[in-house]
Amino acid sequence: MTLVFENLTKRYGSNVAIDGVSAIFEPGLIHGIIGPNGAGKSTLINMTAGSYTVSEGEIRLDATRLDGLKKYEIANGGLGRTYQNIRLFDQMTCAENLEVCFYDRDKGGIWREVLWPPYARRREAERRASAIAILKVFGLEGFADREAGSLPYGRQRMLEIARALAQDPKVLLLDEPAAGLNHHETAELTERLATLRRPDRIIIVVEHDMDLVMSLCDRIKVLHHGKLLFEGTPAEVQASSDVQLAYLGTPNDIEDIRAAAQDRRAQLGIRTRRRTH
């Protein structure tokens, strides 16, 4: 099983957000996608999940073309995802947030549940047990009957990932899972995500937290201006001069920016004050 991007391109009018990206994601590994702001990371995730249309190229999961399918078809085909901004059912309990994901499996037996109460009770208990088992992976079993919206922010992040696992996806897309977390919460998240690595699962993490990416991911792809700049192991990425340049600029960039700012002040007649100590 592999997820393949082939010459993937996304245009917004004359603006090219993703420019001919080709990449292969293999199972059993945690893949990171990093890059400066505006590099196209989330756009890539949204195209894969069907939230954005593809301008050119293909997305394939094994022999199945994902581009062109509806979002629910992609999800039913084995893809789970999270979002930069948390999207939980706030008024439902944590367990219910997961249980609703199981109903698609039961759609053929809905009438059986309606007409046969003993069967309905059994299936309800089975869905509950499945939800609790997933919540335990993230240390959330004690919050099973709490409303999702009442959880601390860090726990809500964990719950959203737990919900993405409810249908046992072949591909798990995590869009900035550590956004808004403190250092302790990020460390806990990193440990729990590491336990999700399986031989038959592809995990892709888009993240700005470099400590998380470098300690968690097996392979990293670096985007810059919508193009694939570099890919390799965490050590190879850290050693790449191209990656350093994309993130930090050249050694002269800061001086150039400072000189431009001084010229602008002069044009506006603003006097630069020197600090005295």
GUBA-733754 format. One record per residue: y negated, z negated, x of N, C-alpha, C in turn; residue in one letter; residue number from 1. Coordinates in steps of 0.05 Angstrom, whole numbers. Atoms other than C-alpha are relative to their C-alpha. Layout:
N
   n_yy   n_zz   n_xx  ca_yy  ca_zz  ca_xx   c_yy   c_zz   c_xx rest  nr
      Y      Z      X      Y      Z      X      Y      Z      X    a NUM
...
//
This chain:
277
   n_yy   n_zz   n_xx  ca_yy  ca_zz  ca_xx   c_yy   c_zz   c_xx rest  nr
     24      0     17      0      0      0    -25      0     18    m   1
     25     -1    -15    -68     20     28    -23      7    -20    t   2
     25     -9     14   -139     26      1    -15     18     19    l   3
     12    -20    -17   -172     88     27    -27     10    -11    v   4
     26    -13      6   -245    111     27      0     26     16    f   5
      1    -26    -14   -251    185     43    -27     13     -6    e   6
     26    -13      2   -320    213     57    -16    -10    -23    n   7
     13     12     23   -349    164      7    -31      1      3    l   8
     29     -3      0   -421    178    -11    -12     -9    -27    t   9
     14      8     24   -470    147    -60    -30      6      3    k  10
     28     -8     -1   -538    177    -75    -15    -10    -25    r  11
     18      7     22   -596    152   -117    -23     20      3    y  12
     20    -20     -5   -638    215   -122      2     10     28    g  13
      0     -8    -28   -659    231    -51      8    -22     19    s  14
     -8     23    -16   -639    162    -26     30      0      3    n  15
    -29      1     -5   -570    160      7      7    -29      7    v  16
     -7     28     -5   -542     89      1     25     -2     16    a  17
    -25     -1    -15   -472    105     27      3     29      9    i  18
      1    -27    -12   -466    165     74     26      7     14    d  19
    -24    -11    -12   -397    195     84     18    -21     14    g  20
    -17     22    -12   -358    130     97     29      6     -5    v  21
    -29     -3      2   -284    139    111     12    -25     14    s  22
    -12     24    -11   -241     77    122     27     -5    -14    a  23
    -26      8     11   -171     49    111      2    -30      2    i  24
     -4     29      1   -156    -22     89     30     -5     -5    f  25
    -29      5      1    -85    -46    101      6    -27    -12    e  26
     -8     26     11    -48   -102     65      7    -20     21    p  27
     -7     22    -18    -33   -169     97    -23     -9     18    g  28
     23      7    -17   -102   -172    129    -24     -7    -17    l  29
     26      6     13   -170   -200    111    -20     17     15    i  30
     19    -19    -11   -222   -146    122    -28     -9     -6    h  31
     28      7      4   -295   -161    132    -18     25      0    g  32
     20    -21     -1   -353   -114    116    -27    -14      5    i  33
     25     12     -7   -418   -134    150    -21     22      5    i  34
     21    -19     -6   -485   -102    164    -27    -13     -8    g  35
     26     11      7   -560   -115    160     -6      4    -29    p  36
      8     -4     28   -594   -121     93     -6     29     -6    n  37
      5    -27      7   -595    -55     57     20     20     13    g  38
    -19    -18    -14   -536    -27     97     19     14    -19    a  39
    -17    -12     20   -497    -11     33     26    -15     -6    g  40
    -25     15      3   -445    -66     33      8     -4    -29    k  41
     -6      5     28   -449    -86    -40      3     26    -16    s  42
     -4    -25     13   -456    -14    -61     28     10      4    t  43
    -28     -8     -6   -389      0    -28     19    -15    -18    l  44
    -17     16     17   -358    -58    -66     -2      9    -30    i  45
      5     -7     28   -389    -37   -132     12     28     -7    n  46
    -14    -26      5   -363     35   -125     30     -4     -2    m  47
    -29      5      0   -293      9   -110      9    -12    -26    t  48
     -7     14     25   -294    -35   -172     -7     16    -25    a  49
      7    -16     23   -321     20   -216    -27     -6    -13    g  50
     27      7     11   -390    -12   -228    -20     22      6    s  51
     17    -23     -7   -424     47   -193     17     25      2    y  52
    -14    -26     -2   -404    120   -197     -1      9     29    t  53
     -1    -12    -27   -385    158   -134    -13     27      0    v  54
     14    -26     -1   -430    216   -115     18     21     13    s  55
    -18    -18    -13   -380    247    -67     23    -17     12    e  56
    -23     13    -14   -312    230    -36     19    -12    -20    g  57
    -22     12     15   -252    191    -60      5    -29      8    e  58
    -11     26     -5   -226    121    -67     28      0    -11    i  59
    -28     -1      8   -151    115    -69     14    -26      6    r  60
    -18     22     -4   -104     57    -78     28     11     -1    l  61
    -25    -16     -2    -38     87    -54     -6     28    -11    d  62
      3    -27     10    -32    151    -94    -19      2    -24    a  63
     17      1     24    -80    129   -150    -29      4      8    t  64
     29     -3     -4   -151    155   -150    -15    -20    -18    r  65
     15     20     15   -197     98   -170    -27     11     -9    l  66
     26    -10      8   -263    136   -171      4     17    -25    d  67
     -2    -14     26   -275    163   -241     14    -16    -21    g  68
    -13     18     20   -234    108   -275    -21    -20    -11    l  69
     17     21     12   -267     57   -321      6    -27     14    k  70
     -4     26    -14   -276    -14   -295     25    -15     -9    k  71
    -23     14      9   -222    -43   -339     26     14      9    y  72
    -24    -14    -10   -173     11   -317      5     -7     30    e  73
     -3      8    -28   -187     -6   -244     10    -28      3    i  74
     -9     28      0   -178    -80   -258     29     -2     -8    a  75
    -28      0      8   -113    -67   -295     18     13     21    n  76
    -15    -13    -21    -91    -24   -236      4    -17     24    g  77
     -6     18    -22    -92    -84   -190    -23     -8     17    g  78
     23      8    -16   -163    -98   -167    -15    -23    -14    l  79
     16     23     10   -199   -165   -175    -25     -2     18    g  80
     25      2    -15   -270   -180   -154    -16    -24     -8    r  81
     21     19      7   -326   -231   -151    -27     13      4    t  82
     27    -12     -1   -401   -220   -153    -18    -18     17    y  83
     20     16    -14   -461   -241   -112    -11    -22    -17    q  84
     10     20     19   -488   -277   -173     24     -8    -18    n  85
    -23     10     14   -436   -321   -207      0      9    -29    i  86
     -3    -10     27   -411   -293   -273     24    -14    -13    r  87
    -21     15     13   -370   -347   -307     -6     -2    -30    l  88
      5      7     28   -361   -364   -381     -7    -29     -1    f  89
     10     27     -5   -404   -425   -376      9    -21    -21    d  90
     -7     19     22   -386   -456   -444     30     -4     -3    q  91
    -29      4      0   -311   -449   -432      8    -18     22    m  92
    -10     18    -22   -270   -498   -391      9     17     23    t  93
    -10    -14    -23   -247   -480   -322     27     13     -5    c  94
    -26    -11      6   -176   -471   -347     -3     24    -18    a  95
      4    -22     19   -200   -426   -404    -11     24     14    e  96
     11    -22    -15   -239   -383   -355     23     17     12    n  97
    -22    -14    -11   -172   -365   -324     19     10    -22    l  98
    -19     -6     21   -130   -365   -387     -7     26    -15    e  99
      7    -24     14   -170   -309   -419      9     25     15    v 100
     -9    -23    -16   -148   -264   -361     29      6     -5    c 101
    -29     -5      4    -75   -272   -381      5     14    -27    f 102
     -5    -11     27    -84   -245   -452      6     30      1    y 103
     -7    -29     -2    -81   -173   -428     30      4      3    d 104
    -29     -2     -3     -9   -185   -409     14     -5    -27    r 105
    -13      8     26      5   -214   -479     -8     18    -23    d 106
     11    -15     23    -30   -160   -520     22     11    -18    k 107
    -22    -10     17     37   -133   -543     13    -21    -17    g 108
    -13     21     15     57   -201   -569    -19    -17    -17    g 109
     20     16     15     -7   -223   -605     10     -6    -28    i 110
     -9      5     27     23   -214   -674     23    -20      0    w 111
    -21     19     -2     84   -252   -652    -10    -29      2    r 112
     13     26     -2     39   -310   -633    -12     -9    -27    e 113
     12      7     25      3   -306   -699     21     -8    -21    v 114
    -20      4     21     67   -304   -741     21    -21      7    l 115
    -21     19     -8    111   -351   -700    -12    -22     16    w 116
     13     22    -13     77   -417   -683     15    -11     24    p 117
    -13     11    -24    132   -442   -636     -3     18     25    p 118
      4    -19    -22    126   -379   -594    -29     -2     11    y 119
     28      2     -8     50   -386   -594     -5    -25     17    a 120
      4     25    -16     54   -458   -569     13      3     28    r 121
    -13     -4    -26    102   -438   -514    -17     18     19    r 122
     17    -17    -17     58   -381   -490    -26    -14      8    r 123
     25     14     -7     -4   -425   -493      6    -20     23    e 124
     -7     18    -21     32   -476   -449      5     15     26    a 125
     -5    -16    -24     53   -422   -400    -26     10     12    e 126
     26     -8    -10    -18   -395   -395    -14    -23     13    r 127
     12     24    -11    -43   -465   -383     12     -7     27    r 128
    -13      7    -25      8   -478   -329     -8     20     22    a 129
      8    -20    -19    -10   -412   -294    -28     -5     10    s 130
     28      5     -7    -84   -429   -296     -2    -25     19    a 131
      1     24    -17    -72   -499   -267     10      6     28    i 132
    -11     -6    -26    -30   -471   -211    -20     14     18    a 133
     21    -14    -16    -87   -425   -189    -23    -19      6    i 134
     22     19     -5   -139   -480   -197      7    -18     23    l 135
     -8     18    -22    -98   -523   -149     -5     12     27    k 136
      5    -13    -26   -106   -471    -94    -28     -5      9    v 137
     28      5     -7   -181   -485    -96     -9    -29     -5    f 138
      6     29      4   -177   -560   -109    -15     -5    -26    g 139
     16      2     25   -203   -551   -180     17    -10    -23    l 140
    -17      9     22   -144   -578   -220    -12    -24    -15    e 141
     13     23     13   -184   -642   -234    -23      8    -18    g 142
     22     -9     17   -238   -600   -267     10     19    -22    f 143
    -11    -20     18   -191   -560   -312    -13     -1    -28    a 144
     11      3     27   -221   -588   -377    -30     -4     -1    d 145
     29      1     -1   -293   -589   -354    -11     28     -6    r 146
     14    -25      5   -341   -535   -378     -8     12     27    e 147
      6    -13    -25   -351   -484   -322    -29     -4      8    a 148
     28      2     -5   -426   -488   -328     -9    -27     10    g 149
      7     27     -8   -425   -563   -314      8     -6     29    s 150
     -9      5    -27   -393   -556   -245    -22      4     20    l 151
     19     -5    -22   -433   -562   -180      3     29      9    p 152
      1    -29     -8   -453   -494   -152     24      8     17    y 153
    -22     -7    -18   -401   -495    -97     27      2    -14    g 154
    -25     -1     15   -345   -509   -146      1     25    -18    r 155
      1    -25     16   -369   -452   -190      8     24     16    q 156
     -8    -22    -19   -362   -406   -130     31      1      2    r 157
    -29      2     -3   -290   -430   -121     13     10    -26    m 158
    -12     -7     25   -276   -421   -195     -1     30     -5    l 159
      2    -29      4   -300   -349   -195     22     15     16    e 160
    -21    -12    -16   -252   -332   -139     27     -5    -12    i 161
    -25      6     13   -196   -368   -175      5     18    -24    a 162
     -2    -18     23   -210   -326   -237      7     28      9    r 163
     -7    -27    -10   -207   -262   -196     29      2      8    a 164
    -28     -1     -8   -137   -282   -175     19     -2    -24    l 165
    -16      6     23   -113   -294   -246     20     22     -7    a 166
    -19    -22      6    -81   -225   -253     15      9     25    q 167
    -15     -5    -24    -50   -228   -184     -6     28     12    d 168
      9    -27     -8    -90   -169   -157     12      9     27    p 169
     -8    -12    -26    -66   -122   -102    -23      1     19    k 170
     25     -2    -17   -138   -116    -77    -19    -21    -11    v 171
     19     21      8   -186   -175    -78    -26      6     15    l 172
     26     -6    -11   -260   -158    -67    -18    -25     -4    l 173
     17     23      1   -305   -217    -51    -28      7     10    l 174
     28     -9     -7   -380   -201    -52    -17    -25      5    d 175
     15     23     -9   -416   -255    -12      9    -26    -12    e 176
    -11     25     12   -371   -313    -32    -13    -26      9    p 177
     12     24    -11   -409   -362     12    -30     -2     -7    a 178
     29      0      6   -478   -346    -16     -8    -26    -15    a 179
     10     24     12   -515   -410    -32     15    -25      7    g 180
    -16     23     -7   -463   -456     -2    -11    -14     25    l 181
      8     15    -25   -478   -511     49     22      3     21    n 182
    -19     -3    -22   -442   -517    115     28    -11     -7    h 183
    -25     12      7   -388   -563     89     15     17    -21    h 184
    -13    -17     21   -374   -520     27     10     26     12    e 185
     -9    -25    -12   -371   -457     70     25     -4     17    t 186
    -24      6    -16   -320   -490    117     24     -3    -18    a 187
    -23      3     19   -277   -510     57      8     27    -12    e 188
     -6    -27     11   -283   -440     27     16     16     20    l 189
    -13    -15    -20   -262   -409     93     30     -8      2    t 190
    -28      9     -2   -199   -452     96     16      9    -24    e 191
    -15     -8     24   -180   -436     24      4     30     -1    r 192
     -4    -29      0   -191   -362     31     22      9     20    l 193
    -21     -7    -19   -146   -361     92     28     -2    -12    a 194
    -26      4     12    -89   -385     48      8     23    -19    t 195
     -5    -22     19    -95   -323      3     12     25     14    l 196
    -11    -23    -15    -71   -276     59     29      3     -7    r 197
    -28     -6      6     -6   -243     36      7     28      9    r 198
     -8    -27    -10     34   -183     61     -5     22    -20    p 199
      3    -20     20     25   -147     -5    -28      0    -12    d 200
     27      2     11    -50   -161    -15    -20      9     20    r 201
     23     -8    -16   -113   -129     12    -24    -18     -8    i 202
     24     17      6   -173   -177     17    -23     12     16    i 203
     24    -10    -13   -242   -150     31    -23    -19     -6    i 204
     22     19      2   -300   -197     44    -26     12      9    v 205
     27     -8     -8   -373   -176     44    -16    -26      3    v 206
     12     26     -5   -412   -233     75    -21      1     22    e 207
     21      3    -21   -475   -251    115      6    -23     19    h 208
     -5     23    -17   -447   -316    143     20      9     22    d 209
    -16    -11    -22   -422   -293    211     22    -20      9    m 210
    -20     19     -7   -385   -358    225     25      4    -17    d 211
    -23     -4     19   -342   -347    163     14     26      7    l 212
    -12    -26     -5   -331   -273    178     17     -1     26    v 213
    -14     -1    -26   -312   -283    251     24    -18      1    m 214
    -23     18     -1   -265   -341    238     22      8    -21    s 215
    -19     -7     22   -232   -312    175     12     27      2    l 216
     -9    -28      2   -226   -237    182     17      9     23    c 217
    -17    -12    -21   -173   -198    220    -13     25     10    d 218
     13    -25     -7   -212   -133    220    -28      0    -14    r 219
     28     -1     10   -287   -120    210    -11     28      2    i 220
     13    -25      1   -324    -58    190    -30     -5     -2    k 221
     29      5     -1   -399    -54    206    -14     24    -12    v 222
     16    -21     12   -445    -13    162    -29     -2     10    l 223
     28     -1     -8   -514      9    183    -13     26    -12    h 224
     12    -22     14   -560     53    141     20     17    -15    h 225
    -19    -14     17   -502     70     96     23     14     14    g 226
    -21    -13    -15   -457     95    152     18    -22     13    k 227
    -18     17    -14   -396     64    185     -7      1     30    l 228
      9      1    -28   -424     42    253     22     -7     19    l 229
    -20     11    -19   -365      5    283     22    -14    -16    f 230
    -21     17     12   -298    -26    265     19    -10     22    e 231
    -18     11    -20   -251    -71    303      5    -29     -6    g 232
     -5     29      3   -229   -143    313    -26    -15      2    t 233
     25     16     -3   -280   -200    310    -10      0     29    p 234
      8      0    -29   -280   -202    387    -13     27      8    a 235
     11    -27     -7   -292   -127    392    -27      4    -13    e 236
     26     -2     13   -348   -130    341    -21    -16     15    v 237
     19     17    -14   -382   -187    377     -8     12     27    q 238
      6    -11    -26   -378   -149    443    -13     27     -1    a 239
     11    -27      3   -405    -83    415    -30      0      4    s 240
     29     -3     -3   -474    -64    440    -12     14    -23    s 241
     10    -14     24   -482    -18    380     -5    -19    -23    d 242
      4     20     21   -472    -76    333    -23    -18      6    v 243
     22     17     -8   -519   -120    372    -27     13     -5    q 244
     25    -15      3   -572    -66    370     -7      3    -30    l 245
      5     -3     29   -564    -56    294    -10    -26    -12    a 246
      9     26     11   -573   -130    281    -25    -11     13    y 247
     22     13    -14   -623   -150    334    -22     18     10    l 248
     20    -19    -11   -659    -87    355      0      0     30    g 249
      1     -1    -29   -677    -69    426    -17    -23     10    t 250
     16     23    -11   -707   -121    473    -30      4     -3    p 251
     29     -5      2   -775    -87    466    -10     -1    -29    n 252
      8     -2     28   -775    -88    389    -20    -22     -8    d 253
     17     22      8   -806   -157    382    -28      4     12    i 254
     26     -5    -12   -862   -140    431    -15     23    -14    e 255
     13    -22     14   -875    -74    395    -11    -10    -27    d 256
      9     11     26   -880   -111    328    -25    -17      4    i 257
     23     18     -5   -927   -163    359    -25     17      7    r 258
     22    -17     -7   -971   -108    389    -12     14    -24    a 259
      9    -14     24   -974    -71    323    -15    -19    -18    a 260
     14     20     16   -994   -135    287    -28     -6     11    a 261
     26      5    -12  -1050   -147    337    -19     23     -5    q 262
     17    -23      6  -1076    -76    328    -10     -1    -28    d 263
      8      1     28  -1076    -86    254    -22    -21     -5    r 264
     21     20      2  -1116   -150    261    -27     10     10    r 265
     24    -11    -11  -1166   -114    304    -13     20    -19    a 266
     10    -19     19  -1173    -59    252    -14    -14    -23    q 267
     11     14     22  -1187   -110    199    -22    -20      8    l 268
     21     18     -9  -1235   -149    242      8    -29      0    g 269
    -10     27      1  -1191   -211    243      2    -10     29    i 270
     -1     11    -26  -1200   -255    305     25    -16      3    r 271
    -24     16     -6  -1136   -282    336     -8    -26     13    t 272
      7     26    -11  -1143   -356    349     22     -9     19    r 273
    -19     11    -19  -1110   -387    409      2    -30     -6    r 274
     -4     29      4  -1079   -455    401     -7    -15     25    r 275
      6     18    -23  -1105   -510    446     18    -24     -2    t 276
    -18     23      0  -1060   -567    466    -14    -23     14    h 277
//
